[in-house]
Amino acid sequence: MAEMEYRRLGRSGLKVSVFSFGSWVTFANASQIETAHQAAECLSAAKEAGVNFFDNAEAYSAGESERVMGAAFRELGWKRYEYVVSTKLFWGIHDVPNMKNTLNRKYLSQAIDDSLERFGLDFVDLVFCHRPDPKTPIEETVWAMSDMITQGKALYWGTSEWSADEIRAAYDIADRHHLHKPLMEQPQYNILWRDRVEKEYRRLYSDIGLGTTIWSPLSSGLLTGKYLNGVPEGSRATLPGYEWLRGMLTDEARNKKVADLKVIADELDISLTQLSLAWCAKNPNVSTVITGASSADQVRENMTALDAMPLLTKDIMDRIDLISLF
């Protein structure tokens, strides 16, 4: 397998592996990865491939995903300098006022402490505002996130699924008050979902040095081809709480595009998964592609996308454009 590539996260000096590993859906899920030992097997396989960034969030399995990942780090005995880890804050896990669906100072200051306790860590490397909060002034959020960095509870902060205008507003407030600026955004990005990363954020890469840690590079499994003949048992669309995915994964027009993409993958003698992950990584404005897996073997399979990247020539990328954009 090709060697892992490391990219700077935006204008920071922090380097992250171009393919990373995230815990969404899988960690602390009885039908996926339930125990710290299972998680450790996946983390170990990722690290062996060169992965150094591991993504998480408070909302994943109501905080249990952070507990499982933290326990796995301890089981593996990794030194803290060996990995980059993130969390994301917004949804909350306590159903009381000020603790749910907010980015106010009270919530953020308590939520980061709770996340660190669940992880068993002194700090996270990256912390994201998991969604925008239209009911809290952006200035309040920027001050709270900057204070989090100053206090050493996180090293860099950013956003997830914020609009370009919201990101720029947060950056300008931080710049005006000499605060720690938002460094990175975590948007959805894949062959079938492109506009925000490629169009809306276009100016932000050069203007403010925005980095991106993109999620759903396989469009929740659609770009693996597993849904070309319906919904297989045990797939993500059958999991409790993910019924909302079923319509997207069985959409006839989207699956027609997936079938056309499979023709290209077959010509290159690679899987649809390799093609789709490598395509995301070909974008120079993508700092890291967050992959997910429910087993160590699946982690290893995802990492073979490194071998596929050189195969995606301009002609191949143009053919993919013709399929995905029209």
Residue pairs with C-beta under 8 A, 6 or more apart in sequence:
1 49
1 303
1 304
1 306
1 307
2 306
2 307
2 309
2 310
3 50
3 306
4 17
4 18
4 19
4 49
4 50
4 51
4 303
4 306
5 17
5 18
5 281
5 306
6 15
6 16
6 17
6 18
6 52
7 15
7 16
7 18
7 287
7 288
8 14
8 15
8 211
8 287
9 15
9 16
9 126
9 156
9 183
9 184
9 211
9 213
9 287
9 288
10 183
10 184
10 209
10 210
10 211
10 287
11 183
11 208
11 209
11 211
12 156
12 183
12 211
14 84
14 125
14 155
14 156
15 52
16 52
16 53
16 84
16 213
16 287
16 288
17 50
17 51
17 52
17 53
17 288
18 281
18 286
18 287
18 288
18 289
18 306
19 49
19 51
19 277
19 281
19 288
19 289
19 291
19 302
19 303
19 305
19 306
20 46
20 51
20 52
20 53
20 54
20 55
20 213
20 288
20 289
20 290
20 291
21 42
21 43
21 46
21 51
21 53
21 54
21 55
21 290
21 291
21 292
21 293
21 299
22 54
22 55
22 56
22 215
22 290
22 291
22 292
23 33
23 39
23 54
23 55
23 56
23 57
23 60
23 65
23 68
23 69
23 292
24 55
24 57
24 60
24 65
24 215
24 292
25 32
25 60
25 236
25 239
25 242
25 292
26 32
26 33
26 42
26 292
26 293
26 294
27 33
27 39
27 56
27 60
27 61
27 64
27 65
27 68
27 69
28 34
28 60
28 61
28 64
28 65
28 67
28 68
29 61
29 239
31 234
31 239
32 294
33 39
33 42
33 68
33 294
34 68
35 68
36 68
36 71
36 72
36 74
36 75
37 72
37 75
39 68
39 69
39 71
39 72
40 72
40 75
40 76
41 295
41 296
42 293
42 294
42 295
42 296
42 299
43 54
43 69
43 72
43 73
43 76
44 76
44 296
45 296
45 297
45 299
45 300
45 303
46 54
46 299
46 303
47 78
47 82
47 83
49 299
49 300
49 303
49 306
50 303
51 303
52 82
52 83
52 84
53 83
53 84
53 85
53 86
53 213
53 288
54 69
54 83
54 84
54 85
54 86
55 85
55 86
55 186
55 213
55 215
55 290
56 65
56 66
56 69
56 85
56 86
56 87
56 88
56 119
57 65
57 66
57 86
57 87
57 88
57 89
57 128
57 130
58 66
58 87
58 88
58 89
58 91
58 92
58 93
58 111
58 114
58 115
58 130
59 88
59 90
59 91
59 92
59 93
59 130
60 66
61 68
62 93
63 93
63 114
63 115
63 118
66 87
66 115
66 118
66 119
67 118
67 119
69 85
69 119
70 118
70 119
70 120
70 121
71 120
73 83
73 85
73 119
73 120
73 121
74 120
80 121
80 122
84 125
84 126
85 119
85 121
85 124
85 125
85 126
86 124
86 125
86 126
86 127
86 128
86 213
87 112
87 115
87 119
87 124
87 126
87 127
87 128
88 127
88 128
88 129
88 130
88 160
88 186
89 103
89 107
89 108
89 111
89 112
89 115
89 127
89 128
89 129
89 130
90 101
90 102
90 103
90 129
90 130
90 131
90 133
90 160
91 100
91 101
91 130
91 131
92 99
92 100
92 101
92 102
92 107
92 111
93 99
93 114
94 100
98 104
98 106
98 107
99 107
99 110
99 111
100 107
101 133
102 133
102 135
102 136
103 129
103 132
103 133
103 136
103 140
103 141
103 144
104 133
104 136
104 140
104 141
104 144
105 140
105 141
105 143
105 144
108 141
108 144
108 145
108 148
109 144
109 147
109 148
112 124
112 127
112 148
112 153
112 154
113 153
115 124
116 122
116 123
116 124
116 153
122 152
123 152
123 153
123 154
123 155
124 153
124 154
124 155
125 154
125 155
125 156
126 154
126 155
126 156
126 157
126 158
126 184
126 213
127 145
127 148
127 153
127 154
127 156
127 157
127 158
128 157
128 158
128 159
128 160
128 184
128 186
129 141
129 145
129 157
129 158
129 159
129 160
129 162
130 160
130 161
131 160
131 161
131 162
132 159
132 161
132 162
132 163
132 166
133 141
138 166
138 169
138 170
138 173
139 173
141 170
142 170
142 173
142 174
142 177
142 179
142 182
143 177
143 179
145 157
145 180
145 182
146 157
146 174
146 179
146 180
148 154
148 157
149 155
149 156
149 157
149 180
150 180
156 180
156 183
156 184
157 180
157 182
157 183
158 182
158 183
158 184
158 185
158 186
158 211
158 213
159 166
159 167
159 170
159 182
159 184
159 185
159 186
160 185
160 186
160 187
160 215
161 186
161 187
161 188
162 170
162 185
163 200
164 200
164 201
164 203
164 204
167 182
167 185
167 201
167 204
167 208
167 210
168 204
168 207
168 208
170 181
170 182
171 181
171 182
171 208
173 179
174 180
174 181
174 182
175 181
181 208
183 209
183 210
183 211
184 210
184 211
184 212
184 213
184 287
185 201
185 204
185 210
185 211
185 212
185 213
186 212
186 213
186 214
186 215
186 290
187 196
187 197
187 201
187 212
187 214
187 215
188 196
188 214
188 215
188 216
189 196
189 197
189 212
189 214
189 215
189 216
189 217
189 280
189 283
189 286
190 214
190 216
190 217
190 218
190 219
190 223
190 276
190 280
191 219
191 223
191 257
191 261
191 276
191 279
191 280
191 320
191 323
191 324
192 219
192 222
192 223
192 254
192 257
192 324
193 216
193 219
194 324
194 325
197 212
197 214
197 283
197 285
197 286
198 283
201 210
201 212
201 285
204 210
205 285
210 285
211 287
212 285
212 286
212 287
212 288
213 287
213 288
213 290
214 280
214 286
214 288
214 289
214 290
215 290
217 223
217 276
217 277
217 280
217 289
217 290
217 291
218 224
218 273
218 276
218 277
219 248
219 254
219 276
220 236
220 237
220 245
220 248
220 249
221 227
221 235
221 236
221 237
221 249
222 248
222 249
222 254
222 255
222 258
223 258
223 261
223 272
223 273
223 276
224 271
224 272
224 273
224 276
225 258
225 259
225 262
225 272
226 232
226 235
227 235
227 237
227 249
227 250
227 255
227 258
228 255
228 258
228 259
228 262
230 250
231 237
231 238
231 246
231 249
231 250
232 238
235 249
236 242
236 245
236 249
237 243
237 245
237 246
237 249
237 250
248 254
257 323
257 324
258 272
260 323
261 272
261 275
261 276
261 320
261 323
261 324
262 272
264 275
264 316
264 319
264 320
264 323
265 271
265 272
265 274
265 275
268 275
268 308
268 311
268 316
270 278
270 307
270 308
270 311
271 301
273 301
273 302
273 305
274 304
274 305
274 307
274 308
275 308
275 312
277 289
277 291
277 302
277 305
277 308
278 305
278 306
278 308
278 309
278 311
278 312
279 312
279 317
279 320
280 286
280 289
281 289
281 305
281 309
282 309
282 312
282 317
289 305
291 299
291 302
291 303
293 299
293 301
293 302
312 320
